[in-house]
């Protein structure tokens, strides 16, 4: 705060001059600035904290959601505003846009959910991602499996948001069939004609 002395002179119609000294106090106008703890793009079920930069009890704070605290927690996308003012009502506004990551539609694709014993099939995904981690420990976009079981994959997009998918792979029962020459041949059920 700075104080400036100002002298004001006045003259009446008779030419008499009088003066008065006025002290003018300049006050700081707060600069609204929003800091974010987290990211501007929220993953599913994620929250971010919006905080007034350089919080001071000398100023009043008003967020667009009606809060008057120094920070707010947000979980929904949208534009958030912060108005900071001093005791004279002088102030500034800052805003921040919070977005939400698109929902994951991750699906594992296989030519079939049933395999013949020890014959591998490829498991891949319906979309491309930045990072992959399969339940087998592999970190590639596709894997080959030759055993029945449940296979899971966790994927991450470029924002760091993650999604999950799983598929259960079954195994055909092996049966033995005898032909007229009495030779044995193994076939998968479903391949018999």
C-alpha positions as CSV (number, residue, x, y, z in Angstrom):
1,X,0.0,0.0,0.0
2,X,1.3,3.4,-0.9
3,X,-0.1,6.7,0.3
4,X,0.1,9.9,-1.8
5,X,-0.6,13.3,-0.4
6,X,-2.7,15.5,-2.7
7,X,-3.4,19.2,-2.2
8,X,-6.6,20.4,-3.7
9,X,-7.0,24.2,-4.2
10,X,-10.4,25.9,-4.6
11,X,-11.2,29.5,-5.4
12,X,-14.6,31.1,-4.7
13,X,-16.2,33.9,-6.7
14,X,-14.6,36.6,-4.6
15,X,-11.1,35.2,-5.5
16,X,-10.4,33.8,-2.1
17,X,-8.3,30.6,-2.3
18,X,-8.4,27.7,0.1
19,X,-6.7,24.4,0.1
20,X,-7.2,21.0,1.6
21,X,-4.8,18.1,1.8
22,X,-6.1,14.6,0.9
23,X,-4.3,11.4,1.5
24,X,-4.9,8.9,-1.3
25,X,-4.1,5.4,-0.5
26,X,-3.3,3.0,-3.3
27,X,-4.1,-0.6,-2.7
28,X,-3.0,-3.7,-4.5
29,X,-5.4,-5.2,-6.9
30,X,-5.1,-9.0,-6.5
31,X,-4.2,-11.0,-9.5
32,X,-6.5,-14.0,-9.8
33,X,-4.5,-17.1,-10.9
34,X,-5.7,-20.7,-10.8
35,X,-3.1,-23.5,-10.1
36,X,-4.1,-27.0,-10.7
37,X,-3.1,-30.1,-8.7
38,X,-3.7,-32.9,-11.1
39,X,-4.3,-32.5,-14.8
40,X,-6.7,-30.5,-17.0
41,X,-8.0,-33.7,-18.5
42,X,-9.6,-36.0,-16.0
43,X,-9.7,-39.8,-16.3
44,X,-12.8,-41.7,-15.2
45,X,-13.5,-41.3,-11.4
46,X,-10.6,-38.8,-11.1
47,X,-10.6,-35.4,-9.4
48,X,-8.4,-32.3,-9.6
49,X,-7.8,-29.5,-7.1
50,X,-8.0,-26.0,-8.3
51,X,-6.2,-23.6,-6.0
52,X,-5.9,-19.8,-5.9
53,X,-2.3,-18.9,-6.4
54,X,-0.7,-16.7,-3.7
55,X,-3.7,-17.0,-1.3
56,X,-4.0,-14.2,1.2
57,X,-6.6,-13.5,3.9
58,X,-6.5,-9.9,2.7
59,X,-8.6,-10.8,-0.3
60,X,-12.0,-12.3,-1.0
61,X,-12.3,-15.3,-3.2
62,X,-15.3,-16.5,-5.2
63,X,-15.4,-19.6,-7.5
64,X,-17.9,-20.1,-10.2
65,X,-19.4,-23.0,-8.1
66,X,-20.1,-20.5,-5.3
67,X,-17.3,-21.6,-3.0
68,X,-15.3,-18.9,-1.2
69,X,-12.4,-21.0,-0.1
70,X,-8.9,-20.9,-1.4
71,X,-9.3,-24.1,-3.4
72,X,-12.0,-26.4,-4.8
73,X,-12.1,-30.1,-5.8
74,X,-13.6,-30.8,-9.3
75,X,-14.6,-34.0,-10.9
76,X,-16.7,-32.7,-13.8
77,X,-15.6,-31.1,-17.0
78,X,-16.3,-27.5,-17.7
79,X,-15.0,-23.9,-17.4
80,X,-14.2,-22.9,-13.8
81,X,-13.7,-19.2,-12.8
82,X,-12.1,-17.6,-9.9
83,X,-12.8,-14.0,-8.9
84,X,-10.4,-12.4,-6.4
85,X,-11.1,-8.9,-5.0
86,X,-9.7,-6.6,-2.3
87,X,-11.7,-4.9,0.4
88,X,-12.6,-2.1,-2.0
89,X,-14.1,-4.5,-4.5
90,X,-11.3,-4.2,-7.0
91,X,-10.3,-7.5,-8.5
92,X,-9.5,-9.8,-11.4
93,X,-10.8,-13.0,-12.8
94,X,-9.0,-16.2,-14.0
95,X,-10.5,-19.3,-15.6
96,X,-9.5,-22.8,-16.5
97,X,-11.1,-25.4,-18.7
98,X,-11.3,-28.9,-17.3
99,X,-12.0,-31.7,-19.7
100,X,-12.8,-35.4,-19.3
101,X,-11.0,-38.2,-21.1
102,X,-13.2,-40.2,-23.5
103,X,-14.5,-43.4,-22.0
104,X,-12.6,-46.6,-22.8
105,X,-14.3,-49.0,-25.2
106,X,-11.5,-51.5,-24.9
107,X,-12.4,-54.9,-26.4
108,X,-10.1,-58.0,-27.0
109,X,-10.6,-59.4,-30.4
110,X,-9.9,-63.1,-31.2
111,X,-10.8,-65.2,-34.3
112,X,-12.5,-67.5,-31.8
113,X,-12.9,-67.9,-28.1
114,X,-12.2,-71.6,-28.4
115,X,-8.9,-73.1,-29.4
116,X,-7.5,-76.6,-30.2
117,X,-4.9,-77.7,-27.7
118,X,-1.5,-76.1,-28.3
119,X,-2.6,-74.2,-31.4
120,X,-2.0,-70.5,-30.8
121,X,-4.5,-67.8,-31.6
122,X,-3.9,-64.0,-31.7
123,X,-5.5,-61.7,-29.2
124,X,-5.6,-58.0,-30.2
125,X,-7.6,-54.9,-29.3
126,X,-10.2,-52.9,-31.1
127,X,-8.2,-49.7,-30.7
128,X,-4.6,-48.5,-30.4
129,X,-3.2,-47.2,-27.1
130,X,0.0,-45.7,-25.8
131,X,0.8,-48.6,-23.4
132,X,-0.3,-52.2,-22.9
133,X,0.1,-54.7,-20.1
134,X,-1.4,-58.2,-20.6
135,X,-1.9,-60.7,-17.7
136,X,0.8,-62.8,-19.4
137,X,3.3,-59.9,-18.7
138,X,3.6,-59.0,-22.3
139,X,3.5,-55.2,-23.2
140,X,2.6,-55.4,-26.9
141,X,-0.6,-54.5,-28.8
142,X,-1.3,-58.2,-29.5
143,X,-0.3,-61.5,-28.1
144,X,-0.6,-65.2,-29.1
145,X,-2.0,-67.7,-26.6
146,X,-2.3,-71.5,-26.9
147,X,-3.9,-72.4,-23.5
148,X,-7.4,-72.0,-22.2
149,X,-8.0,-69.4,-19.5
150,X,-8.9,-65.8,-18.8
151,X,-6.7,-63.2,-20.4
152,X,-6.7,-59.6,-19.3
153,X,-5.2,-56.5,-20.6
154,X,-4.8,-53.0,-19.1
155,X,-4.2,-50.2,-21.5
156,X,-3.3,-46.5,-21.1
157,X,-3.9,-43.6,-23.4
158,X,-1.6,-40.7,-24.1
159,X,-3.1,-38.8,-21.1
160,X,-2.3,-41.6,-18.7
161,X,-5.9,-42.8,-18.3
162,X,-6.3,-46.5,-18.2
163,X,-8.9,-49.1,-19.2
164,X,-9.3,-52.9,-18.8
165,X,-10.6,-55.7,-20.9
166,X,-10.7,-59.5,-20.6
167,X,-11.6,-62.5,-22.6
168,X,-12.0,-66.1,-21.6
169,X,-10.5,-68.7,-24.0
170,X,-11.9,-72.2,-24.0
171,X,-10.3,-75.4,-25.4
172,X,-12.1,-77.9,-27.7
173,X,-12.4,-81.3,-26.2
174,X,-10.1,-83.8,-28.1
175,X,-11.9,-86.9,-29.2
176,X,-10.5,-90.0,-30.8
177,X,-12.3,-91.4,-33.9
178,X,-11.7,-94.8,-35.4
179,X,-12.0,-95.3,-39.2
180,X,-12.4,-98.5,-41.1
181,X,-8.7,-99.2,-41.2
182,X,-8.5,-98.9,-37.4
183,X,-6.2,-95.9,-37.3
184,X,-6.5,-93.2,-34.7
185,X,-6.8,-89.6,-35.6
186,X,-7.3,-86.7,-33.2
187,X,-9.7,-84.0,-34.2
188,X,-11.3,-81.1,-32.6
189,X,-15.1,-81.2,-32.0
190,X,-16.7,-79.2,-34.6
191,X,-14.3,-80.3,-37.3
192,X,-16.1,-83.6,-37.9
193,X,-18.2,-83.8,-41.0
